[in-house]
Every structure is written in C-alpha cells, then in structure tokens.
C-alpha cells in the first residue's frame, strides 16, 4: 500500500527517505502531513528546545492594577498592562 518516498529537508536541503513503514506509522497516528525535516534535523531541532518542566525565564514587572512587583513569563511592553497573578485571576472572573 505504501511505497518509500524521497523528500527534501526544509532545513538542510538534503534528500531523505520517508519509508513505507514510517508512512504507515503516520497514518496509524492520524498525522496528515509528511515530515519536512530529515531525521538529523528533527533531532537537532528537538535538542535545541527547552526541556519540558525546565524553568522559564521570568521578567520583573509592576502590576497595573495593585502596583505590586511581580514576575511574568514574557517581556513586558510599555503599551500593554501587566497584572500580578491575583489581579489577573480576579479580572478573568
């Protein structure tokens, strides 16, 4: 049913084989798209991402509601208000 396909990696530009077995696995898992990266580039990309559960970089900010210092997981911008977790929760309802 499946036949090996030769694809081109979008990162390194090298050709790689999308095997019949891999195609069957993708179909079994319900994946709709073919891989766009070769195995080496997929592994390098995965290794470059922060590990699950790793601490996030936190930024200092002042809550726009209560004025208390707080830390947020994003770089605050001048044009957007930042809220501490208590004020944020209260605003959400």
C-alpha positions, 0 to 999 in steps of 0.5 A, spaced: 500 500 500 505 504 501 511 505 497 518 509 500 518 516 498 524 521 497 523 528 500 527 534 501 529 537 508 526 544 509 532 545 513 538 542 510 536 541 503 538 534 503 534 528 500 531 523 505 527 517 505 520 517 508 519 509 508 513 505 507 513 503 514 514 510 517 508 512 512 504 507 515 506 509 522 503 516 520 497 514 518 496 509 524 497 516 528 492 520 524 498 525 522 496 528 515 502 531 513 509 528 511 515 530 515 519 536 512 525 535 516 530 529 515 531 525 521 538 529 523 534 535 523 528 533 527 533 531 532 537 537 532 531 541 532 528 537 538 535 538 542 535 545 541 528 546 545 527 547 552 526 541 556 519 540 558 518 542 566 525 546 565 524 553 568 522 559 564 525 565 564 521 570 568 521 578 567 520 583 573 514 587 572 509 592 576 502 590 576 497 595 573 492 594 577 495 593 585 502 596 583 505 590 586 512 587 583 511 581 580 514 576 575 511 574 568 513 569 563 514 574 557 517 581 556 513 586 558 511 592 553 510 599 555 503 599 551 500 593 554 498 592 562 501 587 566 497 584 572 500 580 578 497 573 578 491 575 583 489 581 579 489 577 573 485 571 576 480 576 579 479 580 572 478 573 568 472 572 573 
